[in-house]
Amino acid sequence: MSDKPRMQVRYEDTIRQAMVEKFGYENPHQIPRLEKITMNMGVGQAIGDKKILDLAVDAMTSISGQKPVLTIARKSIANFRLREGMPIGCMTTIRRQRMYEFMDRLISIVLPRVRDFRGINPKAFDGRGNYTLGLTELLVFPELNPDKFTKPQGMNISIVTSAKNNDEARELLRMFGMPFRELKTKKKEEAAAS
């Protein structure tokens, strides 16, 4: 048995070849690939209670498998009782094998556990082949103990690819198994109405 993650083996064995057949790349370095996954958590309540930020750091460490970096406020905002330099969140970037393992858990375990899940938005790309999705509840990750993490907390997950445009990146993520929601077009609605 190989020590490579399942998603990495799938990418190397089938997805690369399928992308070449669909888009006709001449050079193997043109084939889009996953570069990194960035997770970001803003913890606004950390201004009043530092323990909340510690819990968020623990949660992100459990989810990503590595210790996150604290993000600090860049400027002071009096209305929010926020001073420049205060820690207000945490973030981490995962690459290589951890990235593929996280992608596998995200697609096969986490997203199906989201309440009222009907697929993720296929339009949330940034124009350069990067995809961002937000989770409103962290307890969809099975590695988190619901007794310890009682306060609801969300996070943003950005998947960075080497694709040049949104269509290539969307196809790459679809081949990995990302459950994109089908967009309703007017033609489909008209056909259904008649």
N, C-alpha and C positions, 0 to 999 in steps of 0.2 A: 504494500500500500504506500502511495506517495505521501510525502508530508506537505504537499501543496494544498491550499484551500480548494474546495470544490468549485467555487466560482472562477478561480484562476485557471483551473484545468479546463473548465467549460469555455472560457475565453480563448485560451491557446488552441484548443482542439477544434471547436466548432464556430465560435462567434467571429474570429478573425477571417476565416474562409468565407463565411456568409456575407460579411461586410464587403469583402473584395468582390464577390459575385454581384452584390446589389449596386455598389457605387463604382466599381471598376478602377480601383487604385492601381497605379503602375508601380509604386515604390512601397515596400513593406512598412516604411516609417510613416507613411500617410494614413495608415489604418488607425482610426480613433481607438483610444484606450482610456481606462480610468487612471487619473494621475493622483488624486487624493480625495479624502472626504473630510470636511471641516464641520465640527459641531460647535454651536455657540448657544450659550444660555445667559439671558439677561435676568438678573435677580434684583428687581426693584426694591423688594422688602428688605434687602441686606443693609439699607441705610439705617433702619431702626433696630435690626437684630442680626448680629454677625453669625449666629448659629445657622440661619437659613442659608447663607452663602456656603458654610461648611458642609451642610447637607447636599447642596447642589454640586459641590466639588466631589463629594463621595459618590453621588449618583453618576456623574460623568466619568469618574474613574472606573466604576463598575461596568458602565456601558462600553467605554472605548478601550479599556485595558491599559490605559496610561494616564499619568497625572496631568490634569489640565492646567492652563496658565490663567491666572486671575486677570480680568480686564478691569481697568480703572477709568474713572470719570475724567474726561479731558477738560471740562470746564465746570465752573460752579454755577448752580441754578438754585437761587434762594427759595423759590416756590416749592421745590421738591426736597428741600433741606439737604441738598447735594453739594459737596465741596470737591474741588479739583483734587485728584489723587486718591479718592475713596474707591475701594474695590466694589464693583457693582455687577459683576458677572464672571463667567469663566468660559474658556474655549479650548479646543484641542484639534489637532490635525493628525489624521492617521493615514499611513501610506503602506504600500506593499502588501504583505500577507495579512496584517491586521485589517487593512482596508477591504480586502476580498472577504474575509471572515465576517466583518461587520455588514457588508452588503448582503451576504447570504442570510444572516439573521434578520436584517431589515425586511427583505423580500419574503422570506418563508415563514417568519414567526411574528415579527412586530406589526407590520401593516395589516395582516389579517385580524389582529387582536384589537384594532382601533374600532371604537363604537360607531355604528352606522356607516361602515366603510364601503364606498362604491367605486373606489379607484382613485388614483391621484391625478391632479390636474396636468394634462399634457402640454399646457401653455406656459408653465412656470420656468422657462429657459431664459437666459439673459442675452441671447443673440450671439454668444461666442461658444455655445455648446456646454454651458454649465447649468446644472439643475438645482433648485433649492426647494425644500419642502419643510413645513413646520408641523411639529407635533404639539398638541395642546396638553397632553398628559403623558408623563414619563413612565407611569406604571404599566404601559403596554410592553415594556422591556421585561422579560421574565427574570432577569438576574437581579432586579430590584425587589427588596422586601417591602410589601405594602404597610407593615407595621412601623417601619423606620421612617419611610418617606410619606408622611401624612398630608403635607401641604401640596396642593396641585401646582405643578411646575411644568412649563413647556420648554421646547428647544427647537432651534433651526438646524437643519442638516443640509449642507451644500456638497453636491457631488461634482467634482471638477474633472472634465474629460479633455482630451487633446483634440476633440472634433472642431472643425472650422465653423460649423453652423449648427443651428438648432435641429435640422432634420437628421443629420448624421448622428448627433448626440441622442436624439429621441429613439432612433432605430437601435443604437448601441444599447441603451438602457432597456428597451423593449426586449432585445435578445437576451439580456441578463435576467429578464423575468419581471421587470417593474410593471405593476398592475395599473397601467394608464386607463383613465376613464374615457369612454367613447364620447366624442363631441357630437352633439346633435346638430345636424345641418338642416337648412330649410327644405331641401329636397326630400330628406327622410321624413320630416314632419308632414310635408304635403302628401307624400306617398301613404303615410299612416292615416291621414285624414280622409283620403278618398277610398 
